[in-house]
């Protein structure tokens, strides 16, 4: 089982808050000397008729077969979040599509293929409901007070709330460091 202190979860109050870029900057800083695995989690409610991400017919929700699927990213030159993390220096990246009611089951299966010594960066709000990581950072759009429901459920557990405005965070990703093989805030 993966040591939870090796896990950094990055969530956000909404879309387009720079969470993938934040993750990529952390990966860039630390990947030369550490095995870092990047994970993007997309929880899916099979009963929803509309895309929860607000994107018509992207195909993600329909591609879920069973309780969960995880896909290893192998291309570092696309716009996808997992591709960007790979390009930043992650040794591997995965997209986990998971039935919202089977989050724990999907993450447990994913952790079985991740090396125990690896540090992990996960983009997700929902996963915080079933996983207590070493560090949980939430990025909030400063000029938008709305909070998506998946974040509202877990924001109280954030170790750090980072404000985002005009493509700038009020807390720099360089302040997330590795100490004794775990994620900490400097």
MDTraj code that builds the backbone (N, CA, C; nanometers):
import mdtraj as md
import numpy as np

residues = "UNK UNK UNK UNK UNK UNK UNK UNK UNK UNK UNK UNK UNK UNK UNK UNK UNK UNK UNK UNK UNK UNK UNK UNK UNK UNK UNK UNK UNK UNK UNK UNK UNK UNK UNK UNK UNK UNK UNK UNK UNK UNK UNK UNK UNK UNK UNK UNK UNK UNK UNK UNK UNK UNK UNK UNK UNK UNK UNK UNK UNK UNK UNK UNK UNK UNK UNK UNK UNK UNK UNK UNK UNK UNK UNK UNK UNK UNK UNK UNK UNK UNK UNK UNK UNK UNK UNK UNK UNK UNK UNK UNK UNK UNK UNK UNK UNK UNK UNK UNK UNK UNK UNK UNK UNK UNK UNK UNK UNK UNK UNK UNK UNK UNK UNK UNK UNK UNK UNK UNK UNK UNK UNK UNK UNK UNK UNK UNK UNK UNK UNK UNK UNK UNK UNK UNK UNK UNK UNK UNK UNK UNK UNK UNK UNK UNK UNK UNK UNK UNK UNK UNK UNK UNK UNK UNK UNK UNK UNK UNK UNK UNK UNK UNK UNK UNK UNK UNK UNK UNK UNK UNK UNK UNK UNK UNK UNK UNK UNK UNK UNK UNK UNK UNK UNK UNK".split()
xyz = np.array([
    [0.0842, -0.1189, 0.0000],
    [0.0000, 0.0000, 0.0000],
    [0.0880, 0.1243, 0.0000],
    [0.0486, 0.2226, -0.0725],
    [0.1215, 0.3467, -0.0833],
    [0.1179, 0.4245, 0.0475],
    [0.2346, 0.4770, 0.0870],
    [0.2449, 0.5614, 0.2059],
    [0.1708, 0.6919, 0.1771],
    [0.0690, 0.7227, 0.2542],
    [-0.0156, 0.8399, 0.2284],
    [0.0619, 0.9718, 0.2368],
    [0.1726, 0.9755, 0.3137],
    [0.2503, 1.0991, 0.3243],
    [0.3221, 1.1317, 0.1935],
    [0.3298, 1.0363, 0.1028],
    [0.3923, 1.0569, -0.0284],
    [0.2934, 1.1123, -0.1313],
    [0.1699, 1.1395, -0.0866],
    [0.0652, 1.1840, -0.1784],
    [0.0335, 1.3315, -0.1569],
    [0.0331, 1.4055, -0.2677],
    [-0.0095, 1.5447, -0.2714],
    [-0.1347, 1.5499, -0.3569],
    [-0.2432, 1.5994, -0.3003],
    [-0.3666, 1.6193, -0.3768],
    [-0.3814, 1.7678, -0.4034],
    [-0.4095, 1.8012, -0.5291],
    [-0.4372, 1.9394, -0.5664],
    [-0.5806, 1.9454, -0.6172],
    [-0.6625, 2.0220, -0.5483],
    [-0.8019, 2.0412, -0.5869],
    [-0.8261, 2.1869, -0.6208],
    [-0.9488, 2.2179, -0.6575],
    [-0.9805, 2.3578, -0.6887],
    [-1.1295, 2.3837, -0.6719],
    [-1.1595, 2.5117, -0.6535],
    [-1.2980, 2.5525, -0.6354],
    [-1.3729, 2.5608, -0.7680],
    [-1.3000, 2.5598, -0.8784],
    [-1.3628, 2.5685, -1.0100],
    [-1.2645, 2.5329, -1.1199],
    [-1.3111, 2.5464, -1.2414],
    [-1.2266, 2.5162, -1.3574],
    [-1.1341, 2.6345, -1.3874],
    [-1.0271, 2.6042, -1.4567],
    [-0.9324, 2.7060, -1.5047],
    [-0.8709, 2.7893, -1.3925],
    [-0.8261, 2.7220, -1.2886],
    [-0.7582, 2.7904, -1.1788],
    [-0.6085, 2.7618, -1.1790],
    [-0.5595, 2.6952, -1.2812],
    [-0.4170, 2.6701, -1.2922],
    [-0.3661, 2.5519, -1.2126],
    [-0.4542, 2.4582, -1.1773],
    [-0.4084, 2.3471, -1.0939],
    [-0.3133, 2.2535, -1.1673],
    [-0.3340, 2.2305, -1.2959],
    [-0.2404, 2.1452, -1.3698],
    [-0.1055, 2.2151, -1.3825],
    [-0.1056, 2.3424, -1.4100],
    [0.0204, 2.4164, -1.4188],
    [0.0908, 2.4171, -1.2841],
    [0.0168, 2.4316, -1.1762],
    [0.0723, 2.4271, -1.0411],
    [0.1401, 2.2914, -1.0187],
    [0.0705, 2.1841, -1.0546],
    [0.1265, 2.0487, -1.0417],
    [0.2521, 2.0339, -1.1277],
    [0.2468, 2.0844, -1.2501],
    [0.3609, 2.0722, -1.3414],
    [0.4838, 2.1448, -1.2880],
    [0.4638, 2.2585, -1.2277],
    [0.5775, 2.3333, -1.1715],
    [0.6423, 2.2548, -1.0575],
    [0.5610, 2.1891, -0.9767],
    [0.6150, 2.1069, -0.8678],
    [0.6918, 1.9883, -0.9259],
    [0.6333, 1.9255, -1.0260],
    [0.6993, 1.8116, -1.0906],
    [0.8323, 1.8555, -1.1506],
    [0.8331, 1.9662, -1.2240],
    [0.9565, 2.0166, -1.2859],
    [1.0665, 2.0376, -1.1828],
    [1.0302, 2.0912, -1.0687],
    [1.1291, 2.1221, -0.9649],
    [1.1897, 1.9957, -0.9034],
    [1.1087, 1.8908, -0.8876],
    [1.1530, 1.7760, -0.8087],
    [1.1800, 1.6476, -0.8874],
    [1.1431, 1.6412, -1.0136],
    [1.1495, 1.5127, -1.0848],
    [1.2908, 1.4667, -1.1198],
    [1.3870, 1.5562, -1.1224],
    [1.5235, 1.5146, -1.1556],
    [1.5816, 1.4200, -1.0503],
    [1.5370, 1.4339, -0.9258],
    [1.5924, 1.3531, -0.8176],
    [1.4894, 1.2647, -0.7477],
    [1.3662, 1.2631, -0.7997],
    [1.2595, 1.1862, -0.7356],
    [1.1703, 1.1213, -0.8404],
    [1.1211, 1.0031, -0.8079],
    [1.0245, 0.9343, -0.8926],
    [0.8868, 0.9905, -0.8591],
    [0.8294, 1.0673, -0.9524],
    [0.6994, 1.1300, -0.9289],
    [0.5984, 1.0760, -1.0296],
    [0.4851, 1.0333, -0.9786],
    [0.3753, 0.9832, -1.0602],
    [0.2643, 1.0881, -1.0581],
    [0.2135, 1.1248, -1.1752],
    [0.1028, 1.2187, -1.1849],
    [-0.0273, 1.1447, -1.2117],
    [-0.1339, 1.1865, -1.1458],
    [-0.2647, 1.1226, -1.1618],
    [-0.3727, 1.2297, -1.1748],
    [-0.4567, 1.2128, -1.2717],
    [-0.5769, 1.2961, -1.2885],
    [-0.6953, 1.2031, -1.2652],
    [-0.7843, 1.2410, -1.1742],
    [-0.9001, 1.1571, -1.1440],
    [-1.0264, 1.2274, -1.1924],
    [-1.1065, 1.1548, -1.2679],
    [-1.2355, 1.2056, -1.3128],
    [-1.3432, 1.1123, -1.2592],
    [-1.4121, 1.1565, -1.1516],
    [-1.5236, 1.0770, -1.1001],
    [-1.6450, 1.0959, -1.1907],
    [-1.7142, 0.9877, -1.2152],
    [-1.8282, 0.9907, -1.3071],
    [-1.9508, 0.9358, -1.2359],
    [-2.0598, 1.0080, -1.2501],
    [-2.1883, 0.9599, -1.2000],
    [-2.2607, 0.8999, -1.3200],
    [-2.2704, 0.7697, -1.3223],
    [-2.3307, 0.7013, -1.4373],
    [-2.4770, 0.7371, -1.4584],
    [-2.5410, 0.7937, -1.3555],
    [-2.6825, 0.8289, -1.3665],
    [-2.7060, 0.9687, -1.4210],
    [-2.5987, 1.0499, -1.4296],
    [-2.6146, 1.1855, -1.4826],
    [-2.6382, 1.1804, -1.6330],
    [-2.7282, 1.2617, -1.6790],
    [-2.7540, 1.2673, -1.8216],
    [-2.6677, 1.3722, -1.8903],
    [-2.6248, 1.4727, -1.8135],
    [-2.5401, 1.5779, -1.8691],
    [-2.3993, 1.5634, -1.8134],
    [-2.3014, 1.6073, -1.8900],
    [-2.1629, 1.6034, -1.8469],
    [-2.1444, 1.6949, -1.7273],
    [-2.0861, 1.6444, -1.6214],
    [-2.0634, 1.7247, -1.5013],
    [-1.9555, 1.8303, -1.5230],
    [-1.8773, 1.8174, -1.6291],
    [-1.7727, 1.9146, -1.6583],
    [-1.8242, 2.0255, -1.7500],
    [-1.9473, 2.0132, -1.7964],
    [-2.0049, 2.1165, -1.8818],
    [-1.9590, 2.1095, -2.0253],
    [-1.9069, 1.9954, -2.0650],
    [-1.8578, 1.9796, -2.2020],
    [-1.9455, 1.8760, -2.2716],
    [-2.0093, 1.9161, -2.3795],
    [-2.0954, 1.8228, -2.4512],
    [-2.0118, 1.7246, -2.5328],
    [-2.0434, 1.6007, -2.5215],
    [-1.9911, 1.4911, -2.6030],
    [-1.8393, 1.4823, -2.6122],
    [-1.7693, 1.5011, -2.4989],
    [-1.6238, 1.4803, -2.5026],
    [-1.5920, 1.3310, -2.5017],
    [-1.6891, 1.2492, -2.4586],
    [-1.6712, 1.1049, -2.4631],
    [-1.6126, 1.0427, -2.3377],
    [-1.5636, 1.1232, -2.2459],
    [-1.5001, 1.0695, -2.1253],
    [-1.5973, 0.9836, -2.0454],
    [-1.7137, 1.0377, -2.0140],
    [-1.8098, 0.9654, -1.9294],
    [-1.8536, 0.8339, -1.9939],
    [-1.8722, 0.8367, -2.1235],
    [-1.9176, 0.7164, -2.1937],
    [-1.8095, 0.6097, -2.2050],
    [-1.6843, 0.6480, -2.1832],
    [-1.5752, 0.5514, -2.1984],
    [-1.5539, 0.4665, -2.0730],
    [-1.6229, 0.4995, -1.9637],
    [-1.6074, 0.4208, -1.8418],
    [-1.6786, 0.2874, -1.8567],
    [-1.6023, 0.1810, -1.8420],
    [-1.6604, 0.0464, -1.8414],
    [-1.6319, -0.0131, -1.7045],
    [-1.7306, -0.0648, -1.6405],
    [-1.7123, -0.1174, -1.5057],
    [-1.7096, -0.0057, -1.4035],
    [-1.6455, -0.0330, -1.2890],
    [-1.6400, 0.0648, -1.1805],
    [-1.5305, 0.1693, -1.2005],
    [-1.4238, 0.1304, -1.2707],
    [-1.3139, 0.2234, -1.2939],
    [-1.2285, 0.1741, -1.4110],
    [-1.1605, 0.2678, -1.4727],
    [-1.0600, 0.2397, -1.5759],
    [-0.9442, 0.3335, -1.5481],
    [-0.8229, 0.2863, -1.5609],
    [-0.7133, 0.3807, -1.5588],
    [-0.6317, 0.3627, -1.6853],
    [-0.5884, 0.4761, -1.7353],
    [-0.5186, 0.4802, -1.8625],
    [-0.3834, 0.5462, -1.8390],
    [-0.2767, 0.4764, -1.8764],
    [-0.1447, 0.5373, -1.8649],
    [-0.1226, 0.6295, -1.9841],
    [-0.0781, 0.7502, -1.9561],
    [-0.0445, 0.8458, -2.0616],
    [0.0936, 0.8106, -2.1151],
    [0.1063, 0.8049, -2.2464],
    [0.2354, 0.7724, -2.3062],
    [0.2869, 0.8828, -2.3975],
    [0.2070, 0.9870, -2.4161],
    [0.2440, 1.0958, -2.5062],
    [0.2587, 1.2250, -2.4273],
    [0.3739, 1.2898, -2.4438],
    [0.4004, 1.4128, -2.3683],
    [0.3789, 1.5384, -2.4514],
    [0.3091, 1.5266, -2.5621],
    [0.2961, 1.6445, -2.6487],
    [0.1522, 1.6772, -2.6870],
    [0.0592, 1.6521, -2.5941],
    [-0.0794, 1.6911, -2.6194],
    [-0.1218, 1.7941, -2.5148],
    [-0.2414, 1.8432, -2.5278],
    [-0.2963, 1.9429, -2.4354],
    [-0.3517, 1.8809, -2.3074],
    [-0.3639, 1.7472, -2.3028],
    [-0.4247, 1.6799, -2.1876],
    [-0.3412, 1.7018, -2.0615],
    [-0.4093, 1.7082, -1.9480],
    [-0.3413, 1.7303, -1.8204],
    [-0.2367, 1.6229, -1.7926],
    [-0.2695, 1.4982, -1.8202],
    [-0.1749, 1.3899, -1.7950],
    [-0.0529, 1.4016, -1.8862],
    [-0.0725, 1.4461, -2.0073],
    [0.0376, 1.4671, -2.1009],
    [0.1279, 1.5801, -2.0525],
    [0.0677, 1.6856, -2.0037],
    [0.1448, 1.7994, -1.9524],
    [0.2291, 1.7593, -1.8314],
    [0.1740, 1.6747, -1.7438],
    [0.2504, 1.6287, -1.6273],
    [0.3671, 1.5408, -1.6706],
    [0.3439, 1.4588, -1.7727],
    [0.4503, 1.3740, -1.8259],
    [0.5619, 1.4603, -1.8854],
    [0.5236, 1.5601, -1.9610],
    [0.6216, 1.6517, -2.0209],
    [0.7003, 1.7275, -1.9130],
    [0.6361, 1.7567, -1.7998],
    [0.7019, 1.8284, -1.6907],
    [0.8069, 1.7431, -1.6197],
    [0.8015, 1.6097, -1.6404],
    [0.9024, 1.5235, -1.5811],
    [0.8517, 1.4084, -1.4972],
    [0.7207, 1.3930, -1.4871],
    [0.6673, 1.2776, -1.4128],
    [0.7154, 1.1494, -1.4810],
    [0.7517, 1.0499, -1.4024],
    [0.7996, 0.9252, -1.4622],
    [0.6861, 0.8496, -1.5308],
    [0.5653, 0.8645, -1.4777],
    [0.4446, 0.8080, -1.5388],
    [0.3276, 0.8957, -1.4992],
    [0.2242, 0.8954, -1.5817],
    [0.0999, 0.9633, -1.5453],
    [-0.0170, 0.8746, -1.5833],
    [-0.1235, 0.8892, -1.5069],
    [-0.2431, 0.8084, -1.5277],
    [-0.3680, 0.8949, -1.5215],
    [-0.4649, 0.8583, -1.6021],
    [-0.5992, 0.9128, -1.5923],
    [-0.6843, 0.8029, -1.5307],
    [-0.7475, 0.8323, -1.4190],
    [-0.8371, 0.7364, -1.3541],
    [-0.9794, 0.7842, -1.3747],
    [-1.0564, 0.7102, -1.4517],
    [-1.2002, 0.7326, -1.4661],
    [-1.2652, 0.6384, -1.3673],
    [-1.3509, 0.6911, -1.2825],
    [-1.4047, 0.6077, -1.1761],
    [-1.5481, 0.6462, -1.1444],
    [-1.6294, 0.5457, -1.1239],
    [-1.7657, 0.5683, -1.0761],
    [-1.7542, 0.6398, -0.9424],
    [-1.8246, 0.7489, -0.9275],
    [-1.8168, 0.8312, -0.8068],
    [-1.8365, 0.7485, -0.6789],
    [-1.9141, 0.6425, -0.6863],
    [-1.9403, 0.5580, -0.5698],
    [-1.8318, 0.4533, -0.5457],
    [-1.7332, 0.4475, -0.6353],
    [-1.6277, 0.3464, -0.6247],
    [-1.4884, 0.4085, -0.6191],
    [-1.4801, 0.5317, -0.5689],
    [-1.3515, 0.6023, -0.5639],
    [-1.2433, 0.5223, -0.4917],
    [-1.2754, 0.4733, -0.3757],
    [-1.1750, 0.4003, -0.2969],
    [-1.1274, 0.2762, -0.3715],
    [-1.2185, 0.2053, -0.4311],
    [-1.1851, 0.0842, -0.5066],
    [-1.0935, 0.1174, -0.6254],
    [-1.1251, 0.2241, -0.6972],
    [-1.0440, 0.2638, -0.8125],
    [-0.9040, 0.3077, -0.7733],
    [-0.8940, 0.3862, -0.6662],
    [-0.7633, 0.4331, -0.6205],
    [-0.6804, 0.3171, -0.5666],
    [-0.7411, 0.2258, -0.4937],
    [-0.6679, 0.1090, -0.4438],
    [-0.6082, 0.0288, -0.5595],
    [-0.6838, 0.0115, -0.6664],
    [-0.6331, -0.0619, -0.7829],
    [-0.5175, 0.0136, -0.8482],
    [-0.5304, 0.1433, -0.8579],
    [-0.4237, 0.2233, -0.9172],
    [-0.2971, 0.2160, -0.8325],
    [-0.3098, 0.2257, -0.7015],
    [-0.1931, 0.2211, -0.6135],
    [-0.1192, 0.0882, -0.6214],
    [-0.1883, -0.0174, -0.6612],
    [-0.1214, -0.1475, -0.6727],
    [-0.0195, -0.1499, -0.7865],
    [-0.0321, -0.0599, -0.8849],
    [0.0647, -0.0592, -0.9952],
    [0.1686, 0.0533, -0.9826],
    [0.1545, 0.1375, -0.8819],
    [0.2496, 0.2468, -0.8603],
    [0.3585, 0.1993, -0.7642],
    [0.4850, 0.2198, -0.8004],
    [0.5937, 0.1786, -0.7103],
    [0.5805, 0.2435, -0.5724],
    [0.6096, 0.1674, -0.4685],
    [0.5928, 0.2163, -0.3318],
    [0.6810, 0.3352, -0.2989],
    [0.7961, 0.3474, -0.3647],
    [0.8867, 0.4580, -0.3339],
    [0.8499, 0.5868, -0.4076],
    [0.7531, 0.5823, -0.4964],
    [0.7168, 0.6997, -0.5764],
    [0.6408, 0.8026, -0.4944],
    [0.6640, 0.9284, -0.5299],
    [0.5827, 1.0377, -0.4794],
    [0.4696, 1.0569, -0.5792],
    [0.3516, 1.0930, -0.5311],
    [0.2339, 1.1002, -0.6181],
    [0.1702, 1.2376, -0.6076],
    [0.1345, 1.2929, -0.7229],
    [0.0567, 1.4164, -0.7288],
    [-0.0755, 1.3818, -0.7960],
    [-0.1859, 1.4082, -0.7274],
    [-0.3191, 1.3762, -0.7778],
    [-0.3989, 1.5042, -0.7959],
    [-0.4569, 1.5212, -0.9134],
    [-0.5511, 1.6310, -0.9384],
    [-0.6913, 1.5781, -0.9157],
    [-0.7556, 1.6260, -0.8109],
    [-0.8915, 1.5816, -0.7798],
    [-0.9402, 1.6498, -0.6536],
    [-1.0687, 1.6744, -0.6458],
    [-1.1322, 1.7132, -0.5197],
    [-1.1906, 1.5898, -0.4529],
    [-1.2650, 1.5138, -0.5301],
    [-1.3445, 1.4027, -0.4769],
    [-1.2624, 1.2991, -0.4027],
    [-1.1396, 1.2773, -0.4463],
    [-1.0599, 1.1727, -0.3849],
    [-1.0306, 1.2025, -0.2376],
    [-1.0357, 1.3298, -0.2018],
    [-1.0070, 1.3669, -0.0624],
    [-1.1115, 1.3093, 0.0334],
    [-1.2274, 1.2721, -0.0189],
    [-1.3301, 1.2102, 0.0656],
    [-1.2882, 1.0721, 0.1157],
    [-1.2036, 1.0024, 0.0401],
    [-1.1664, 0.8655, 0.0767],
    [-1.0167, 0.8482, 0.1012],
    [-0.9397, 0.9570, 0.0879],
    [-0.7952, 0.9467, 0.1026],
    [-0.7424, 1.0669, 0.1808],
    [-0.6703, 1.0401, 0.2878],
    [-0.6089, 1.1447, 0.3688],
    [-0.4618, 1.1521, 0.3288],
    [-0.4252, 1.2489, 0.2439],
    [-0.2892, 1.2541, 0.1889],
    [-0.1905, 1.3216, 0.2838],
    [-0.0644, 1.3226, 0.2430],
    [0.0356, 1.3973, 0.3172],
    [0.0089, 1.5460, 0.3100],
    [-0.0429, 1.5919, 0.1948],
    [-0.0680, 1.7341, 0.1741],
    [-0.1862, 1.7511, 0.0788],
    [-0.2772, 1.8417, 0.1141],
    [-0.3936, 1.8722, 0.0304],
    [-0.3986, 2.0222, 0.0089],
    [-0.3836, 2.0633, -0.1167],
    [-0.3861, 2.2040, -0.1547],
    [-0.5099, 2.2293, -0.2396],
    [-0.5807, 2.3384, -0.2098],
    [-0.6965, 2.3782, -0.2895],
    [-0.6672, 2.5143, -0.3506],
    [-0.6901, 2.5252, -0.4812],
    [-0.6702, 2.6512, -0.5514],
    [-0.8065, 2.7156, -0.5738],
    [-0.8158, 2.8436, -0.5345],
    [-0.9416, 2.9170, -0.5421],
    [-0.9248, 3.0392, -0.6303],
    [-1.0188, 3.0556, -0.7231],
    [-1.0233, 3.1753, -0.8076],
    [-1.0627, 3.2924, -0.7189],
    [-0.9759, 3.3922, -0.7100],
    [-0.9982, 3.5042, -0.6198],
    [-1.1227, 3.5853, -0.6541],
    [-1.1513, 3.6002, -0.7823],
    [-1.2633, 3.6853, -0.8234],
    [-1.3920, 3.6078, -0.8491],
    [-1.3944, 3.4817, -0.8089],
    [-1.5142, 3.4005, -0.8277],
    [-1.5442, 3.3302, -0.6952],
    [-1.6540, 3.3674, -0.6330],
    [-1.6878, 3.3106, -0.5026],
    [-1.7593, 3.1770, -0.5094],
    [-1.7948, 3.1324, -0.6290],
    [-1.8633, 3.0036, -0.6387],
    [-1.7633, 2.8902, -0.6138],
    [-1.8138, 2.7845, -0.5546],
    [-1.7323, 2.6672, -0.5242],
    [-1.8073, 2.5454, -0.5754],
    [-1.7421, 2.4695, -0.6645],
    [-1.8118, 2.3523, -0.7163],
    [-1.8363, 2.2528, -0.6039],
    [-1.9457, 2.1779, -0.6121],
    [-1.9864, 2.0887, -0.5025],
    [-1.8781, 1.9908, -0.4585],
    [-1.7990, 1.9386, -0.5536],
    [-1.6955, 1.8423, -0.5147],
    [-1.5907, 1.9062, -0.4255],
    [-1.5687, 2.0354, -0.4417],
    [-1.4733, 2.1065, -0.3561],
    [-1.5380, 2.1475, -0.2242],
    [-1.6621, 2.1907, -0.2303],
    [-1.7324, 2.2312, -0.1079],
    [-1.7338, 2.1176, -0.0056],
    [-1.7393, 1.9943, -0.0537],
    [-1.7416, 1.8775, 0.0346],
    [-1.6104, 1.8544, 0.1091],
    [-1.4986, 1.9088, 0.0558],
    [-1.3678, 1.8750, 0.1128],
    [-1.2787, 1.9946, 0.1458],
    [-1.3199, 2.1151, 0.1109],
    [-1.2328, 2.2315, 0.1277],
    [-1.1882, 2.2506, 0.2725],
    [-1.2688, 2.2093, 0.3674],
    [-1.2331, 2.2235, 0.5085],
    [-1.1090, 2.1414, 0.5457],
    [-1.0725, 2.0437, 0.4646],
    [-0.9564, 1.9589, 0.4925],
    [-0.8278, 2.0129, 0.4302],
    [-0.8372, 2.1232, 0.3577],
    [-0.7195, 2.1771, 0.2881],
    [-0.6112, 2.2171, 0.3870],
    [-0.4879, 2.1748, 0.3569],
    [-0.3727, 2.2190, 0.4349],
    [-0.3308, 2.3588, 0.3929],
    [-0.3613, 2.3930, 0.2672],
    [-0.3272, 2.5251, 0.2153],
    [-0.4311, 2.5648, 0.1122],
    [-0.4845, 2.6867, 0.1266],
    [-0.5763, 2.7434, 0.0283],
    [-0.4961, 2.8463, -0.0512],
    [-0.4825, 2.8228, -0.1797],
    [-0.4049, 2.9093, -0.2678],
    [-0.5013, 2.9922, -0.3505],
    [-0.4825, 3.1231, -0.3501],
    [-0.5684, 3.2107, -0.4297],
    [-0.5053, 3.2336, -0.5665],
    [-0.5908, 3.2368, -0.6684],
    [-0.5488, 3.2473, -0.8077],
    [-0.6174, 3.3667, -0.8725],
    [-0.5366, 3.4514, -0.9396],
    [-0.5922, 3.5665, -1.0099],
    [-0.4976, 3.6049, -1.1239],
    [-0.5548, 3.6256, -1.2421],
    [-0.4774, 3.6691, -1.3584],
    [-0.3553, 3.5809, -1.3839],
    [-0.3752, 3.4507, -1.3794],
    [-0.2710, 3.3522, -1.4053],
    [-0.1581, 3.3534, -1.3021],
    [-0.1847, 3.4066, -1.1840],
    [-0.0845, 3.4121, -1.0776],
    [-0.1455, 3.3569, -0.9488],
    [-0.0672, 3.2759, -0.8773],
    [-0.1083, 3.2235, -0.7471],
    [-0.0465, 3.3089, -0.6373],
    [-0.1127, 3.3185, -0.5237],
    [-0.0555, 3.3932, -0.4113],
    [0.0415, 3.3077, -0.3294],
    [0.0598, 3.1839, -0.3700],
    [0.1512, 3.0901, -0.3048],
    [0.2233, 3.0173, -0.4170],
    [0.3530, 3.0275, -0.4223],
    [0.4291, 2.9717, -0.5345],
    [0.4475, 2.8200, -0.5198],
    [0.4385, 2.7464, -0.6310],
    [0.4594, 2.6011, -0.6257],
    [0.5957, 2.5609, -0.5694],
    [0.6960, 2.6494, -0.5791],
    [0.8278, 2.6189, -0.5225],
    [0.8229, 2.6025, -0.3709],
    [0.7153, 2.6490, -0.3089],
    [0.7009, 2.6347, -0.1644],
    [0.6532, 2.4958, -0.1225],
    [0.6234, 2.4113, -0.2201],
    [0.5911, 2.2714, -0.1918],
    [0.7201, 2.1934, -0.2142],
    [0.7687, 2.1338, -0.1073],
    [0.8980, 2.0654, -0.1158],
    [0.8847, 1.9207, -0.0690],
    [0.9914, 1.8474, -0.0905],
    [0.9989, 1.7089, -0.0433],
    [1.0966, 1.7072, 0.0735],
    [1.0500, 1.6546, 0.1837],
    [1.1328, 1.6451, 0.3035],
    [1.1112, 1.5068, 0.3630],
    [1.2191, 1.4326, 0.3795],
    [1.2107, 1.2957, 0.4324],
    [1.1129, 1.2112, 0.3500],
    [1.1215, 1.2268, 0.2173],
    [1.0406, 1.1490, 0.1233],
    [0.8902, 1.1717, 0.1377],
    [0.8539, 1.2948, 0.1748],
    [0.7119, 1.3280, 0.1826],
    [0.6916, 1.4735, 0.1416],
    [0.5700, 1.5053, 0.0979],
    [0.5362, 1.6407, 0.0560],
    [0.5106, 1.7283, 0.1775],
    [0.5713, 1.8463, 0.1800],
    [0.5481, 1.9422, 0.2874],
    [0.5504, 2.0835, 0.2294],
    [0.4999, 2.1773, 0.3066],
    [0.5044, 2.3187, 0.2688],
    [0.6254, 2.3804, 0.3382],
    [0.7083, 2.4496, 0.2592],
    [0.8288, 2.5136, 0.3130],
    [0.7920, 2.6362, 0.3937],
])
top = md.Topology()
chain = top.add_chain()
for i, resn in enumerate(residues, 1):
    res = top.add_residue(resn, chain, resSeq=i)
    for name in ("N", "CA", "C"):
        top.add_atom(name, md.element.get_by_symbol(name[0]), res)
traj = md.Trajectory(xyz[None], top)
